[in-house]
Amino acid sequence: MSGLTIPARTANGLDLLSLGALVHRLDPGTIPFRKASQLNIWVSGGEYNVAANLSDCFGLNTGVTTAMVNYPVGDLIAGSVRAMGVKGIYKTFEHDGVTGPNMATVYSDRGQGVRAPVVFYNRCNEAAALLKPGDFDWKAIFGQGVRWFHSGGIFASLSETTSALIIEAMQAAKAAGVVTSFDLNYRAKLWKRQGGTARAQAVLRKICSYVDVLVGNEEDLQMGLGLKGPDVVAKSKLDPSVFFGMMGTVTQDFPNVRCVATTLREVHSTNRHSWGAVLWLDGKTYVSPTMELDVLCRIGGGDGFASGLFYGLMSGEAPEQALRLGWAHGGLLTTTPGDTTMMTLDQVKTAAAGGSARVQR
């Protein structure tokens, strides 16, 4: 049992509410985008993915606060949100038929072998970037019962008003006694338009002063929060010593943070990864086993980890088991296409317990 004080479940309340941008990802599979002739469409969003995973795989009641545009792409995205069992709480924008506002598009091919995946964006006139403080009645939303509130650095990077909206929501969540989490998800491409690393650090440090649970690796902590790394040298990509060596700095700068977690990944090729995860909780450290992954699509694996970890913590599991659930779910998610889960809770528990890939009859 963690030291986090998580509100009890209520009949009609939400276990988790996320705040972030919804996007649609166009995926040509293993074909490089410049040669693509067919595409799959996946509905995604770093913050939304956590809510979708917790609903569809883990059976929790979840919601997403975000922007929606009244046009066919918006209809497609909203339909996927409903299909994943997530409650959409939207500020709706009207499309002008030409320039937007738009639901953002992410383009990515999966790569193969020695060829790495490639990700690029079209976030021009994105509706989510127009969201601002005052767009949602947080007192009413949290008053209906919310246990956990989650947002992330991707949404924070979209505009000055989105980061201000996160802070407004975090303040309301803390006032309502809700656990708060934040995935740093530092993306240099996205922050470059807003002033780069210096701007990112100023914004993310302010947000993290309201956060209980932080998701991010040592690079996120250093680049996103400006924290100095320890003198420890990692022996491998799976060595958690550098990450754990930064926890003293994290608690010094952010005494409110109770929990920090991240995945560890050694990429041997696009399709072969060694996968682990680590958790720091109330001064104690936990390390998962290492899983050898045959990766179909790596996108969403980190969100898969976060959702499994959050489920374990919300369910009162021991920290070791909560970490294993996140590690197992994130690893399994990379074996399927798309950004959100296709797993069942039984599959996750079996993998967390060290189950094999033998045929289940």
N, C-alpha and C positions, 0 to 999 in steps of 0.2 A: 504494500500500500504506500503510495507516495505521500509526501507532506503537503501536496496541493489541496486546498479546500475547494472541492468542486460541488456546486449546487446539486441537489437531488433531482431526479427526473420528475417531470410533471406530466399529467395526462395529455395536455394539449401544447406543451411547450416544445422548444427546439433543443436538441442536444448540442448542436453546433450551428452557428451562423457565420458565414464568411462574407467578406467585402472585397470585391475585386472585379476585374474586367472579364467578360465572356468573349471568347474568340472562336473562330472556326479555322481549323488547320487543314490545309490541302496537302495530301500525301500521295506521291506517285509510287510509293514502295521503294524498291531497290533501284528504280530507274532514276538517273540524275535528272533534276528538274528541267534542264535545257533540252532533254530528249523525251520528255513525258508526253503521253497521249491519253492517259486515263488517270483519274485522281480519286482517292477516297476522301471524304470529308469527316473530320473528327471535331466535335465540340469540346472546348477546353478552356483553360484559364487557371493559372497556378493556384489561386485562392479557391476557385470553384471546384477544382479537382478533388480537394480534400473533402468538401461537403458531399460531392457525388460518390466518392469511394465509401464514405461512412454510411451513406444511405443504402447504396446498392449491394455492397458486400457485407457490411457490418450491422445492417438493420437499424440504424439510428435515424432519428428525425432531424433533418437538416434543412437549412435555407441558405439562399445567397442574395445579398443586396448588391444591385448593380444597375447598369444602364441597359435599356432595350430599345431597339429601333423598330418602328412599325413599317416593315417592308419584308419581302420574302426571305431574305437571309436571317432577319430577326425571327421570323416564324419558325424557320428550321432550327435555330439555336434554342428557342424557347421550348420547342417540342422535345428536343433532346434532354433539356433540363427536367421537364416533366417525366420523361421516360426513366430517368435515373432516380426519381422519387424525391427530388429536391424542390422545396418551396421557393419560387421566384418572387422576390420583393423588388419591383422595378421602378425606376424613373424612366418613363417612356418618351422617346424623341420621335418626331415625324421626319421621314426622309424627304428631301426636296426633289427626288427623282433624277438628280444628276450628281451632285457632289457630296451628299450625306445629310446629317451625320451618319457614320457607318459603324457596323460591327467589324472589329479588326480582323484581318486575315494574317495567318502565319503560314509560311511555306516551308516545307522540310522534306528532304528525301532521307531514307534510312541509312544510306551507305551500305557497304558490304565488305567484309574482310579488312583489307588494308585501306579501303576508301572510307573516310569518315563521313558521318551524317553532316548535312548542311542545313542551317536554319536562317531564314531571313523574314522580314516583316513588311506588311503594309498597314500602318496604323494611322493613315492620313485621315484627318477629320473624324477621329474616333469618338463615338458617343461617350464611352466610359471616361475619357480624359476631360469631358465637360462637367462631370459630377463635382459637386462642391458642398461645403458645409451648409446645412439647412435643407438639403434635398430629402433627407429621411428623418422621420420622427423617432429618434432613438429611444426616447423615454417610453413611448408607446410600444415599440418593438421589444425592448428588453423587459417591459412590464408584463408582457404575455408569457414570460418564462424562457430564458436562454441560459444554458449551462456554460457554454464555451464560445468565445468569439475569436475569429481567425482572419488575418489579412497578411499582406506580403509586400516585398520590395518591388515586384514588377508593377503592381498597381500604384505604389507610391511614386514610381519614376515617370508616370504618364504626364503629370502636370503639377503645377504648384497647388491647384485646388484639390487634387486627389490625395496628396499627402496631408493636407489640412483636414480633409474629410476623415481620413484614418484616425487622426488625433482626436477629432470630435467624437468619433465612435468609440475609441479606446477609453476616453474619459467617461462616457456614458456607461460603458460596460463595467468599468471599475466601480462607478457609483452604484451599480446594480448588483455588485458582488459576483460578477461573471469572470471566469478564468479567461485570460487573454493570451493569444499566441501570435507569433509573427515569423514568417519565413523570409530571411534576408534576401535570398534569391538575387544577389548582386549581378546585374547585367550591364556591362560597360557601354554596349551599343545604345541602350535605352537612356542611361544617365547622361550620355555625351551631349544630348540636346538641351539639357537643363543646367549645364555648368560642370559636368564631369564628376570626378571623385569627390572634390571638395563639397559640392552641393549635395551629393548623395550622403556623405557623412553627417553633414549638418542636419539633414532631414531625418535620416534613419536613427541618429542618436536621440533626437527628440521623441520619435515614436517609441523607441525601446525603453524610454523611462516609464512607460505604462504597461510593459509586457511581463507576463509571468513565465511563459514558455517560448524559448527562442530556438529556431531551426536554422542552422547554417554551419558551414565548415570553417576551417581556419582562414581560408582566403576571404570568405564572406565577412568574417569578424574583422580582418585587417583592412580590407578594401572598403567594406560597407560602413564599418563603425570607427575606423581609424585606430584600432587597438594594436599595440605593439606585440609582435610575436615573441615567443620565448626563445632562449638560446638553444633549446633542445633541437637536435637534428633527427628527423624521422628516418628510420631504417628502411622503410618501404612505404608505398602508397596506403597500405593497410595498417600502418603503425599509428595508434591514436595519441602518442606522447605529445606531439605538438599541439593537438587540439586540447587535450587535458591540461597542458602547460599554460594555456591561455585563460583558464577558468578563473584564476586569481585576478587577472585584469578585468574580466567581465564583471565579477562581483564587486570589484572596487569601483568601477564606473557605473554599474547598474545593479545596486544592491537589491532591487525589486525582482530581478530575474531569479527564478527558483530552479529552472530546468533548461538545459541546452543539449541539443541532439543533432546528429548529422549522419549521413551515410559515408562510407569509405569505399572507394572504387579504384581498382587497378585495371586499366584497359589494355588487354593484350592485343585485341583487334576489335573492330566494330561489333563483332558477334560473340566475342569471348571476354568476359569480365570476371574478375574476382570481386566479391561483394561482401561488405560488412557494414556494421553500424555501431555507433557509440552514444552513450547517454551519460550526462552529468546531472545529478538530481540531488539538491540539498547537500552538496559537498561530497557525495559518494559517486563513484565511477563504475560504469557497466560497459562491457564489450560483448558484442554478438560473436557467434562463430563466423567462419568464412564460408561463403557459398560460391561455387563455380557456376556462373551463369552462361547459358547459350542464349544470347540476346536476339530477339526478333526486332524490337523497337524500344530504345532506351528512354524515349520521352515519356515523362510522367512517373518515372521510378521514384524520384525524390518525394513527390506528392503522395505516392503510394506508401512510402515509408512513414511520412508524417501522419497520414490518416490511421494507419495501423497502430502507431505509437499512441496517438490521442485516444483511440478506442480502448487500448489497454489501460491507460491512466484513468479514463472516465469510468471504466468497468471495475476499478479497484484492484486490478492485477498487480502483482509484485513488479517492481521496476524491471527486473531481468526479463519477465514474461512480456511486459509491455514493449520492451525493446525488441524482443524476438518476434512479436507479432508485426511490428513495423518493418523489421528486416525481412521477414518472410513475405509479407504482402508486397513490399517494394520490389523484391526480387521476382516474384511471380508475375507482377504487372509487366515486366520487360519481356515476358514470353508471349504476349498478345499484342496485336496492333492497337493503335489509339492511345489516348492520354489517360483515360479513366479505366476503372477496374472491370474485368470480366470474371473475377474470381468469386468463389463462395467462401463463407467463413470456415467451413470444414476443411477446405483445401489450404487455407492460410494456417489454421491450427495444426494440421498435419505437417506442413513444411516447417513451422516454428518448432515442432517437436523433433525435427530431424528426419521426417518421412522421405522416402525415396520416390523416384519417378517411374517405378514399376507400374504396369497396368493395374488399374483398380477394377476388379470384377465383382 
